[in-house]
Amino acid sequence: MSASAVRRSKAPTEADCVIDPLCCAPLSGAALDRADAGRLAQVLKALADPARLQIISLIRVAPGGEVCVADLVRELGLSQPTVSHHLRVLFDAGVLHRERRGSWVWYAVASDRIDEIRTLLG
């Protein structure tokens, strides 16, 4: 908290709290509602795995910002079924977009979802 930040000095249960504008200010406004918090929690759970964070990082630095499963299997040293599982979790959470091209599926980071997380944590 910065030195110039205003702090509450009274608890809501104190008698003169009603005359302190900071004491009884409602805790709403830009705060997440329950539904948004639930969606964001799903995304954060999906990201809370070292392999998945590595996958996001690899996709972001890949040429064109997209990869197929085979690229990730080589890079991560994990089996194809394991990589596919991680990709599915990230896709289901809305963190990745996917596109089938012939027999290959290509994955890209859903930048809007990452921006949402960045805004919340910023």
N, C-alpha and C positions, 0 to 999 in steps of 0.2 A: 504494500500500500504506500503510495507517495506521501510525502510530508504534508502536502497541501490537501490531501483527501479529508473530507468531513466524516467524523465518526459519531455514532450515536452515544449518548452519555447516560441514557436512562433505559431501564427495562420496560417493556409494555405493561407490566403489572404495577408500576409505580403510579401513584395518584396524579402527579402533575405531568404524566406522559402525554396527555391529550393536548397540552399547549406546546409541546416540542414537535416541530414539523418533521423531524427525522425519525422520531420514536415510533410514531404510528403510521408511517408511510406504508402503503400496501406493497407486498412483495410480488409484483406481477409485471406487466409491461412486456419486455422483450424476453422474458423467461420461457423456457420450453414448456409446452403443455404435455400431458401424459402420453398422448399418441406420438408426438414428435420425439419425446424422450425414449419411448419404446423402440421406435425405428432406429434412432441413433445408437441405442444400446446394442441392437442387432449388428450394426456395422462395426462398432468397437469390439464386440465379441469376435467377429470374423477376423478382425485385424490383430487380435491378441494372440498371435502365434508367430514364432520367428520365421518359419518357412513362408507363411503368407505375407509377412512384411517384406521378406526377400523377394517374393514373386512380384509384389507391387513395385519395388525398387527396380527390378530387372526389366519389367515392362516399360516403366517410365524412361529408362535410358536406352531402350532398344531402338534401332533405326525405324523410323515411322511410328514409334510408340505402340507397337503391337508385336506379339509373339504367338507361336503355336506351341502346343504341349511339348513337342520334340525338343524345341529350343530350351525349354525350362528343365526337362529331364536331364539333359546334358549338363547344364549349368549348376543345378541344385544337387545333383548326385542322388536323387530320389527315384523310386520306381515310377513308371507311368501311371499306375492306378493311384498312387499317393498324390502325385502332382495333380491329376484330374480331380481328386477329391478336394484338394485345397482350392482349385480353380472354381469348382462348383459352389463351395461355401462362399467364396468372394463374389461370384456372380449372383447367387441367391440374395446376398446382402446388398446388392446394387453397386458394389465397388468396381466391378468389371463389366464391360460390354463384350459380347462375343458375336462372331460372324462365321458361318460355315462357308468354306470355299472348297468345293470338291469334297475330298475325304478328310480335309483338315479343318480344324476350328481355330480361328485366330482371336486373341484376347487383347483388349485395350482397357486402360484405366478410365473409369467414369469420373472425369475431372470435376463435374458438378458435385458429386458425392464427397470427393476429397475436399473441395472448397467448403462444403457444409461443415465438415469436421474441423477444418482449419479455422473457420469463423467461430465455432463454438469454443475451441481451445485457445483462440487468439487472445 
